[in-house]
Amino acid sequence: MVNPEKTVATPVDGAAAERRGKRMSADMSLDVRYYRLSEELQADFTALYMFDMACGQGCLFEDYLHPEWAAMRFSCGTPPAAAIGPGPLEPQWPFVVSGPTSKAIHFSLTTARIWGLGLQPGGWARFVDAEARDFTDRTVDGANEPAFALFAPILPLTQDPARAPDKVAEDINAYLMGHAGRVEPRLEQVQALHAALRDPEVAHVSELEQRLGLGMRSLERICARYFGFPPKLLLRRQRFLRSLARYMLAPHGNWSDAIDDRYYDQAQFVRDFRSFMGMTPSEYADHPHPVLSRIMAQRMADQGAAGETDLPTMLRYGGMPAGADLASGNALSE
């Protein structure tokens, strides 16, 4: 059995937190575990993760998730409050789905255990009978949204705080495996487009058309149905996320060194940063990151290199420990 990756939060600078209107607690602890799903599911979903936060009474902390594909989160305890892009934080639901995002997700949490699972575009194709563009940059109540009815039975599996996380992960994996035989005629095409978007050598929409052998209208339809955004925006988002990952995972973060070589200059990168994150790079760097800083510290210790940049934020910087394979029975354990 393999021990899970675990990050324990340490106190943050109280004065800085107070200046930003955040209430932090010196006894806050954070435990993050990752589980690789069965092989039949790995092209459809990201790894499953469990985020277990505990702190003193009245504790509240905030952070930002970066743009990502659709994600489902199941809360045991107080669900998070969140806002995609500007605006006040709004209470979320025990089973909350965020569609594909092109904006930061600003969230706050108190004591809770949250299970998260990202939907790859191929997973959206196989498991969600709805247009991805109808869910971009917003959250919905998964329990009452017909497009996500198939996943609603996962919520009860996560509601016993005394149940061992490994067992919960096995139950979730087994439930999803019961639906692994779903067929989507365009799956191969969707996965090919996803691979092309990940390729840093693909910088222009015309290159996507050439790679897939599609005309512009067909490409736009596929992007809208399974990816949520127009192809040009998807390429911009990937370029931005590559740069952000380099900065976040650098031992001594430096924006100049992190900027993707597809940017013409630093000013273009700053414009993209404002567009995607709602703030400047320096504002983001000055903001406390009580969640991501702990996850990244563990990532740097274990791997020290950027992973795939279109994973959910928790996995993008948390990494995946080798052998955390539910299919083989090597679920993570204490």
N, C-alpha and C positions, 0 to 999 in steps of 0.2 A: 504494500500500500504506500502511496505517496502522500506526504504532508502537503496541505494546501498552502498556496501563497497567502500570507497574512500580513496586513499592515496595521500597526497600532498607532493611532493618532497621538501626537504630543501637543502640549498647549501652544497656541499661536500668540502672537504679540497682542496683548489685550488692548493697548491704546489704539493700534491700527484698526483692530476689529471694531472698537467702539466708534471711531471716526466714521466708519462705513455703516454704522447702524446695525452691527451684527452682535449677537450675544453668543459668546463661546464659553466653554466649560473646561476647566483644567482636567477633569476626570473623564473627558470624552475618549471613547475607544472606538476603533474601526476595524472590522474584520471583513476581508473580501476573499471569497473563494470562487474558483473557476472549475467548470466541468465540461469536458468535451463530450458532445452528444454522439450517438451511434453514427457510424460512417454513412449510413443511408440518409442521414439528416444534415450532414455537415455542409452540403452545398446550398441548403435552404436557410439555415439558421447560423448565427454566430454561436460561440460557446455560451453555455448557460452560466450565469454568475449569481452569487449571493452576496449582498451588501448588508452587513449587520452593524448598526450604529447604536451605541449606548452612551448616555451622558446624564448629567444631573437634572433635577427638576427644573423646568423652564429653559433648558438649553435649546438653542436653535442655531444652526449654521447654514451658510449659503455657499454656492459655487456655481460654475457654468459648465454645461456639456457643450461640446463642439458640434457642428453640423454632422449629421449621420443619416443612415437609412432608417426605416421604420423600426421601432422598438416597442416591446411590451414589458410592463413592469407590474409585479404582483406584490402588494404590501401586506405585511402582518404587523399591525400597529398603526400608528398615525401615518396616512399616506402623505407624500410630499406636497408642497405647494410649488407651482411652477408657472413660468411664462415663456413663450417662444418669441424672441425678439423683444422690443420695448413693451412696457406696460407693467401693471402691478402683478405680483404673484397671486395666483388663484388656487384654492384647494383642489386637489386632484382626487381621483377615484381609486379604490383598492386595486382594480384592474384597469390601468391606464395605458392607452396606446398613443404613442407619438408617431405621426406619419413621417415620411422623409423630410428632413429639415435643411434649410439653407440659412438658418439663423441659430444663434446660440440659444440653448435652453437654460434659463436662469431658474435655479431651484433652491428650496430650503428644506431642511430635514430636522427632525428631532428623533428620539429613540424609536427605532423601527427595524424590522428585517425586510429587505426588499429583494425579490428575485427578478432578474432581468434577462431578456432574451431578444436578440436582434433578428429582424427579418431581412435576409438578403433579397435582392431583386428576384432571384430564382424562387425563393420561398414565397414571396408575394405572388408570383405567377402560379405556383402550385396550391397555395393555401388560402388566398384572399380573392374572392370574386367581386372585385371593385376596382375602379380606376385609382391608381396611386396619386394622381394629381388632385383628386378630391380630398385628400387627407394631408397635403403638404403643409408644413409649418403650423400644425395645430395638434392638440390632444383631444381624445375622445374617451368616453366611458366604454371600455371594451365589453363590459357585461351587457350593455344595452345597444350596442352597435352591431347590426346583423352581419356586417362584413367580417367581424372577428368572433362570431358565435362559436366557431370550432375551438377556440382557445379558452373560452369561458370556464370549462371544467378544470383548468389548471389552478384557478384561484383557490378553491377549497383544499387543494393539495398542499398549499403553502400556509395555511392558517393555524397550525398547531405549533406554537413556539417551542414546545418541549420535544418535538420530533427531531431526530438527528438530521442535519442538513444533507448528509450523504443519501439518506433514505428518501428525502423529498426529491433530490435530484434524480434518483433512480425512478421514482414514480412519474416525474415529468417526462423523462426520457421514454419510459414505457408507454405513456399516453400518446406522445408524438409518434412513436413507432407504429402505433395502431392506425395511423393515417399516412404512413410513409408511401403507400402505393398509389397516391394520387397522380394523375397523368395531366400534363399540360403540353399541348402540341408545339408551342413556341418556346419551350424551356431551353432548348439548345441555343436558339438565337438570343434569348435573354442572357444566358450565361456568357455567350461570346461577346455581347456588348459590354457586360460587366467587366470582363477581362480586359477589353480594349480601354475602358475608362481607367482602369488601374494602371495601365501601361504608361509610364512617364514619357515615352517617345511619341505618344499620340497627343498632339496639341491642338488640332483643328478639327472642326466638324467634318470637313471633307475627308479627313483621314479615317474618321469613324465610318463614313459612307463606304469608303473603299475597303476597309477591313471587313465589313459585314456584307458588302455587295448590295446595299440598299440605296434607294433614292431618299431625298430629304424628307418627303412627306411620310414615307414608311418609317423612317428613323424617328421622326417626331412622334408618330403614333405609338411606337413601342416605348419610347421614353416616357410619354404621358401615362400609359397604361401600367407600366411595371416599375418605373424609376421615379416618376412624379414631376420631374422638371425637364425643360427643354435641353437638348444636347449641349448647347453652348454653355449654359449654366452648370451642367454636370461637370464639364471639363474644367471650368473655372473653380468649382468647388474642390475637385481633386487636386488641382495645382495649389490651392490655398492650404488644404489639409496636409499635403506633403511638406510644405514650409513650416506649418505649425508643429507638426510632429518632430521635425528636426530641432526646432527651438526647444520644445518641451522636454526632449530626451537628451539634449546636450548637457554635459556636466556643468558648464558655465554658459547659460543661455545667451546667445547673441543673435539679434535679428538679422544683422547683415550677413552672417555666415549661414543662416537658415533659409534665406529666400531662394525659392526654386529658380533655376536658370531660365525657365520659361517666362519669367517676369522681365519686362523691359527695363524697369528701374525700381528703386525703393518706393517712389511715390505711387506707382501702380499697385504694389503690394499693400501699402497703407490704405488705399481706396478699397481694395478687396477686404482687408481686415475690418474696416468700418462696416462694409456691406454685410459681411457674414457674422461678425461678433458684436456689432453695435457699439464699438469703442475703438480707440487707437491701440496699437501694439504696446505703447508705454503704459497706457491706462490698464490694459490687461495684465502686464507684468507687475504693476504695483498692487493689483488687487489680491487679497489673500485667497489661497486655494486650498482649504483644509482637506478636501477629498483628494483632488488630483495630485497634490504634492506628496501625499503618503503613498499613493499608488505608484507614482513615478519613482520615488525613492527605492521601492522594492524592485521595480522594473530595471532601474539602472544597476542595482546590485546583482541581479540575476542575469541580465542580458546585455544591457548597455547599447542597444541599437533600436532604431525605429522599426515597428512592425507594419502591417498593412494599415493604410491610412483611411480606409472606409469602414473600419470596424466601429462599433459603439465606443464612446469615449472611454468607458471603464475598461474595456478590453484592449483598446488601442494603446494605452499606456500601462496597463496592468500585466500584460503578457499572459501566456498560457503555460503552466508547468507541464513538463513532459510526463506522460503516463496517466494523466487525468482523463481516463477513457471509460465512460459508463458502459460501453458495449462489451468491453473485456472484463468488466467487474472491478476495474481499478479506480473506483470512485475515490475522490479525495476524502481523507479522514484525519482525525486528530492524531 
